[in-house]
Structures are given as C-alpha cells and as structure tokens.
Amino acid sequence: MFVFALMLASLAAGQGPEKPMVDDEDADMTGRQTFVENCLICHGEDMTTNQRLTTKQWTSEVEKMVGWGAPVAQEKKAALLAYLSSSYSEKSAAPKLDRADLRGLIRAEVPGESTSHGDATKGGLLYTQHCATCHGPAGMGGDLGPNLVERSILLKETAYHEAVRKGVRRMPGFSNVIKAQAEDDLLAWLRSRRTP
C-alpha cells in the first residue's frame, strides 16, 4: 500500500514511475559484440572508428547495412546503435589521422604486371570446396562473407596471397589447406567473375 501511495505521489508530481535500471556496461558490451560479429565481417574497424556521426546518421547507416544483408538481429539493433552513437558521436574528439607518402600510396594502389598463371577451371573447383559456404556459390557474397567479385584486392597479388594464407578479420587462413599454385588458380577464377 505504501509503495502504491508513493507511485501515485510521483505521478501527481509529474515524475512518472521510475524506469528499471539498465546496466550500461552490459549494454555497451552487447553493442560492441554485435559490432564485431556483424560489421567487421566486411569492414575494417577503422572504417567505423574514424567516423563521427549523429545518432540519426548512425541509425541510417545501420538500416542501410541491414538492408544490404548485414545479419544484425532485430533485438540487438538498439544496443549496436547505442554503442556506435556513444563511441563515435559527432561530439567525440576527431581521430588522429596518419599522413602517408604519396609515392608509397601510388605503388600500393597501382598493380604491376600479373605474375599469376592460374587455371580458372581448377580455381572454380577450389572455390566451391573452400569458399562458397561463406561467400556464396558465385562469389557474390553470402550469409557470412562479403562479395569477392571485382574487388580491388584481386589486382594486388601480395595482399591477395596474404589474405588467403593468413585470413582476414573473421575469415580463417588457408595456408595449411591451399598450396601456392592453387592460390593462383583460385585468383584466376575470381578474376574471371563479373558482377551481373
């Protein structure tokens, strides 16, 4: 009866009943985990951490990514948005950006002559065996892996071989499974693919 009287008094004072307390640390951990498990499948972390957006802008970005196939569960969307909005808001300090040497960037971005002499037919079989589960049967992306067709990394052989051998983000490395010649075969198949 006493609790009911307190609730009536607070309503009369325009305060409304108290909201249940939410553990901010748990919510932040859930948001961070959702970010790692759903966003870093395709994006490097710095793509997000270098941004400073409003809550409305983060909401728009998350909705856009979900529309493009990001596997964010509906019940985790709010935690993800809270994490992004609080960690990378427009009020946060701007990230420190590293300066890069122009000549180094040009060498990194402009591919040299291809040294790959792979067999696309063999590469297609390898792709089906080792990659299609995550990246889809045609290399256009799947539930777990992004699109691999017409990606710039296919023109940067050193980066491509390192990604296949060591893995990238959630993708495991295949150094114990795929030999060097087979990597070239796989590269030849991926280079033969075109977006519809």
N, C-alpha and C positions, 0 to 999 in steps of 0.2 A: 504494500500500500504506500509506503514511504517513497519507494522508487517511482511509482506511478505519479505521485504528487510532484516529485522533482521533474519528471518529464513534462507534466502539464505546466509547471512553472517556467521551464526553459522554452517551451513552445509559446507561452504567453509573452515571454520576453523577446520572442522573435529569433531565438538562437537555434531552434530545432534540436532534435536528438543528436547526440554525439555520433560521429561516424566511427565504425570499427577501426582500430589502429592497424595499419599495414606496415609490415617490416620492410623498410626501404632497402635494406641491404639484400634481402632475398629477392625483391622485385628487380633490383639492379643486376643481380647475378643471373636471374632468369632472362632479362633483356640482353645481357652480354652473351649468354649461352645461345640464345636464339639468333643473335647477330652472327656469331661464329659458325653455327651449324647451317644457316640458311643464306647468308650474304657472302661469306668467304668461299663458298663453292665456286663462284665465278669471279669475284672481285678480290683484288689485293686490299689488305686492310687500310693502306694509306689512301686509297681512293675515297674512303669514308672519313678517316681521321683528319684529312686535310680540308674537309668541307666545314662550313659554318652556316647552318640553315635554321630558319624558324620552325616551330612545331608544325605549322601549316605546310611548309615546304617538305619537311621530313615525311609527313603524312602522305603527301602527293607522291614522293619518291617510293615509299613502301608500297602504296597502292599500285603504282606503275609496275614495280618489280613483281608483285604478286600476279598482276595481270599478264606479265610475260613468263610466268611459270615458277617464280620463286616459291618453294614449298613451305611457306610460313603458315603454321596452324593458326586458325582464327583466334583461339583462346590465348595465343602468345603475341598477337599483334600489338596489343596495348603495352605490354612490357617492352617489346622491341622499340616502339615509338618513344616511350618514356626514356629508355636508355639513350637512344640517338639524340633526342631533344635536350636531355640534360648534359650529355657528354660533349656534344658537338653543336651547341646552340650558337646563334648569331652573337650572343653576348660573351662567348668564350674567347680567350686570347687566341690570336691567329697563330697557326703553326709556324715553326721555323722552317723555312724552305732552304734547301741546299742549292748552291749555284753549280752549274755544270759547264764543262768546257765544250764549246760548240763543235770543234773538230771531233771530239770523242762521241758526241751525240750523233753526228752525221755517220761516223764509222759504225755505230751500233744500229742505226736505223736503215742504212742503205746496204742491202745484201750484196755480197760479192758473187763471183761465179759459183754455181752449184757444184759441189763435189759429190753429191748424192747420185748413185747409179742404181736405184732400187727398182724392183719389179712390182708394179702396181697390182698385178693379179695376186701375187703372194701376199702383198700388203693387205689386200681386202680380206683374205682368209685370216690373217693375224688380227686385223681389226675386229672381225666378228668374234673371234675367240677371246680376246683380251680387253676390248674397249667398248663394244656395243652395249653391254649391260648398263653402263653409266651414261655413255654419250649418244645412245640411240643407234638404231640399225644403219642409218645413213650418215652418221657423224654430225647430225644437225642438233644435237643436244638431247638430253633425257632427264629423268627424274633426279639424277644425282650429279650429272656432269654437263658442262656447257657445250655449246656448238663448237666444233673443231674445223668446220669448213671455211675456207678463205680467211683464216686467221693469220695475222702478221708473223706469228712465231714460226710458221711453216717456211718463211723466207729467211729465217735466222737459224741456220743449221746447228750452230753451237748451242743456242738456247733451247732448240727443239730436243736435241740429244740429251741435254742435261735434265729437261723436264721428264722425258721418258725414263731415264735411268734413276733419277733421284725422287721424282714425284713433285707435285705442285699442290700446295695447300692440302686438301683432303685426299687428293689422288696419290696412291702409293707409287713408289718407284718400281720399275720392272727390270732392273739390271740383272737380276738372277733368273729372269724368265725369257727375255728377248735379247738375242745376240745383236752385235753391231750391224751386220748385213740385214738382219730382219728389221732393225730400226729404219734403215734406208728404204726397205720395201714398204713399210708402213707409211713413211713420209711420202713416197711416190704415190701411194693410193690416196692419201689425204690431199695432196696437191692436185690430184685428178678430179676431185669433187668440186661441184659448183652449187651455189645456192639457187633454188628454183626462181 
